[in-house]
Amino acid sequence: MTTSDSRSGRCLCGAVTFTVSDAGDELGACHCEMCRRWTGGAWPVLHTRNPVTFTGEDNIVRYRSSDWAERGFCGKCGTTLFYHLLGNDEYALSAGTLNDQSGLQFTSQIFVDEKPGWYDFANETKKLTGPEVIAMYAPGND
């Protein structure tokens, strides 16, 4: 179910589903080493500050990857689901898990200083380095 007001998605096996209202249509990609190891490449996400409603919560495995964030994946099929900023409850949802990907726009990239030289995106986007991102989201940098 996708309307202009909400987006929904699911893992590969369907054990975890989610819905978020007013999610917007802007996608970003992360090039950090952790995201590349976790997903196998640059990781496209839909970033939202709105509450995300999950079903199948007991199938979500959460891995605390830093002092301020955790990563979530389906414990049954392994699908990468989200990156969750704990302090302000923001989510970056895996773009590939969205049920309807129409109308999405690729607008930003982060950790561009960690991107390997063997790929580039052709899209013109806003680009932030790792230190710029950390300055925005790390605890104590309000």
Stockholm file with secondary structure:
# STOCKHOLM 1.0

chainA/1-142         MTTSDSRSGRCLCGAVTFTVSDAGDELGACHCEMCRRWTGGAWPVLHTRNPVTFTGEDNIVRYRSSDWAERGFCGKCGTTLFYHLLGNDEYALSAGTLNDQSGLQFTSQIFVDEKPGWYDFANETKKLTGPEVIAMYAPGND
#=GR chainA/1-142 SS CCCSSEEEEECSSSSCEEEEETCCSEEEEECCHHHHHHHSSCEEEEEECSCEEEESGGGEEEEECSSSEEEEEETTTCCEEEEEETTTTEEEEEGGGBSCCTTCEEEEEECGGGCCTTCCCCSCCEEECHHHHHHHHSTTCC
#=GC SS_cons         CCCSSEEEEECSSSSCEEEEETCCSEEEEECCHHHHHHHSSCEEEEEECSCEEEESGGGEEEEECSSSEEEEEETTTCCEEEEEETTTTEEEEEGGGBSCCTTCEEEEEECGGGCCTTCCCCSCCEEECHHHHHHHHSTTCC
//
